[in-house]
Amino acid sequence: MGQAFTYDNAPVTLVPTPEDMAARIMTFAPATDAEALKLLRTRFPESTLSMRVAALDFLLRRRRRAGRPQ
């Protein structure tokens, strides 16, 4: 007789990474860092402040690499 239940060992990630959060925010093209942080707060209310700050840091580093002013 077979097993009644099978288990999938693939990890499930429900919490977005800072990179994912930054990518979603960049679709709105925030003009300032304050606007980006506000978007992060409204779009990801369940995320901790440290996750939102990490996403903002990712955005800032991405802008510097692209040669855009902060």
N, C-alpha and C positions, 0 to 999 in steps of 0.2 A: 504494500500500500504506500502511496506517495505522501509527502508532507503536506499538511493543510496550509501552511504558510511558508513563503520563501522570503528571504531577506536580501535586500539590495544594499551592498556595502558602500555604495557611492556616497561621498559626503554631500550633504545638502547645506548650501550657504544661503541663509535668508538675509543676512546683514550685508549690505553693499560695501565694497572696499572703497577707500578714499579715491582711488583712480576711477572707479565706476561713478562715484558721486560727482567727481570733477567733470567727467565726460558729459554727464547729464546736464550739469549747470552750464557748461560751455555752449550748449545748444541755444541758451538764452542770451549769450554774448553780453555778460554784465560789464558795465562801463567802469565800475570801481570795485575795489576790494570789499568795501562795505556792502555794496549791492550783491556781490557774490556770496558773502556770508549770510545776508538776509535771505537770499534764494535757498541756500543750504539749510537754513533754519526752517523755512516753510515747506521745502520739498522732502526733507528728512527729519521730521519732528521726533521720530523714535530713536534716532542716532544720538550718541553722546556728544557733548561739546568737543571732546578730544578727537572724535572721528571727523566732525565738521571742520575743525582747525587743521587736521591732517589733509583733508580734501582741499582746503584753501591753500595750504602750503604747496600741494601738488600743482594747483593752478598757477601760483606765483612762479614756481620753478619752470613750469611749461612756458610761461610768458617770457621769462628771462632767456630761455633757450631759443625762443622764436625771435628774440631781439626787439620785442615790444617794450615800451616804457611801462613802468609799474604805475 
